Amino acid sequence: QVQLVESGGGLVPPGGSLRLSCTASGNGFTVWAMGWSRQAPGQIREPVASITKGGSVDYGYSSKGRFTISRDDARKTVYLDMSSLKPEDTAVYYCSMDIDTNPYDDVAARTYWGQGTQVTVSS
């Protein structure tokens, strides 16, 4: 059973930085795209950043230029480095990974989600 465990959230003042991590448990599976999304109270979940298996990245409007997504396939981990944080960045951040639990069958990969980690930007 694949599980995604997130860490790194917390309280940070405006202008500060945080690094979020998300690691998939288990083995014997193939991880394709990885990504981060966030959801603030009363708002829909929005994409923050994504990275393909080949390393191509894409950022949402709010995060572009301030956030950096990276991956470590050996550790089955995706990172989100956030800097110049603003109060409007306050949200629960969720990681996701497209995972094929059996790369030798003909069943498509599906998206797994982390439990979410709270990021609060406030003085």
Buried (B, 14 or more C-beta within 10 A) or exposed (E): EBEBBBEBBEEBEEEBEBBBBBBBEEEEBBBEBBBBBBBBEEEEEBBBBBBBEEEEBBBBEBBEEBBBBBBEEEEBBBBBBBEEBEEEBBBBBBBBBBBBBEEEEEEEBEEBEBEBBEBBBEE
